[in-house]
Amino acid sequence: LLAEMIRGEIVACRVTGRDRYRRRLARCEAGGRDIGRVMVSEGWAVGYGDYEREENRARRAKEGVWAGSFERPADWRKARADSPGR
C-alpha cells in the first residue's frame, strides 16, 4: 500500500512536534493524500492519538493487522516491562 501510494509522487513531510522520547513527529503527504491517515484507515498502522476514527473503522472491518490477532506495540512493551525477571 505505501509503495503504491508514493510511487511517482513527491513525499512532503512537516514536523509537528516531538513525542515523550523527544523523537520528531511528522505528517507526510504524497499526491495530496495524508499517508498516515491512509495507512491507519487501511489497517496497516495504529493511530497514536491521531486518526482514532480511521483506526476504529479498520478494526471493525477487520482490515490489515486487525484481520487477526494483534497486540498494539505499546501494550506489548508494557507487558514485557511488567514481567518478572526484567
C-alpha positions as CSV (number, residue, x, y, z in Angstrom):
1,L,0.0,0.0,0.0
2,L,2.7,2.5,1.0
3,A,4.9,1.8,-2.0
4,E,1.8,2.2,-4.3
5,M,0.8,5.4,-2.6
6,I,4.2,7.1,-3.0
7,R,5.3,5.7,-6.4
8,G,6.0,8.6,-8.7
9,E,4.9,11.1,-6.1
10,I,6.8,13.7,-4.2
11,V,6.6,12.9,-0.5
12,A,6.5,16.0,1.7
13,C,6.7,15.8,5.5
14,R,6.1,18.5,8.1
15,V,7.5,18.1,11.6
16,T,4.6,18.7,14.0
17,G,6.2,18.1,17.4
18,R,8.0,15.6,19.5
19,D,6.9,12.5,21.4
20,R,7.8,11.7,25.0
21,Y,11.1,10.2,23.9
22,R,11.9,13.5,22.1
23,R,11.6,11.8,18.7
24,R,10.3,14.1,15.9
25,L,6.7,13.6,14.9
26,A,5.7,14.5,11.3
27,R,2.7,14.4,8.9
28,C,3.6,13.3,5.4
29,E,1.7,13.6,2.2
30,A,2.0,12.2,-1.3
31,G,-0.2,13.1,-4.2
32,G,-2.3,15.2,-1.9
33,R,-3.1,12.3,0.4
34,D,-2.2,12.1,4.1
35,I,0.0,9.0,4.3
36,G,-0.6,8.3,8.0
37,R,-4.4,8.6,7.6
38,V,-4.5,6.2,4.7
39,M,-2.2,3.7,6.4
40,V,-4.3,3.7,9.6
41,S,-7.6,3.6,7.7
42,E,-6.5,0.6,5.7
43,G,-5.4,-1.2,8.9
44,W,-1.6,-1.1,8.3
45,A,-0.7,1.3,11.1
46,V,-2.1,2.3,14.5
47,G,-3.2,5.8,15.4
48,Y,-1.2,7.1,18.3
49,G,-3.5,9.9,19.4
50,D,-4.5,10.7,15.8
51,Y,-6.8,9.1,13.3
52,E,-8.9,7.4,16.1
53,R,-11.9,7.3,13.8
54,E,-9.9,5.7,11.0
55,E,-8.4,3.1,13.3
56,N,-11.8,2.2,14.8
57,R,-13.2,1.7,11.3
58,A,-10.3,-0.6,10.3
59,R,-10.8,-2.6,13.5
60,R,-14.5,-3.0,12.9
61,A,-13.8,-4.1,9.3
62,K,-11.0,-6.4,10.4
63,E,-8.6,-4.9,7.9
64,G,-4.9,-5.1,7.8
65,V,-3.3,-6.0,11.2
66,W,-6.8,-6.1,12.7
67,A,-7.8,-9.1,10.5
68,G,-6.3,-11.5,13.1
69,S,-4.7,-11.4,16.5
70,F,-2.8,-8.2,17.0
71,E,-1.3,-6.6,20.1
72,R,-0.7,-2.8,20.0
73,P,3.1,-2.1,20.3
74,A,2.6,-0.1,23.4
75,D,0.7,-2.9,25.1
76,W,3.4,-5.4,24.0
77,R,6.2,-3.2,25.5
78,K,4.2,-2.7,28.8
79,A,3.6,-6.4,29.2
80,R,7.3,-7.1,28.9
81,A,8.3,-4.3,31.2
82,D,5.9,-5.7,33.9
83,S,7.1,-9.3,33.5
84,P,9.2,-10.8,36.3
85,G,12.9,-11.1,35.7
86,R,13.3,-7.9,33.9
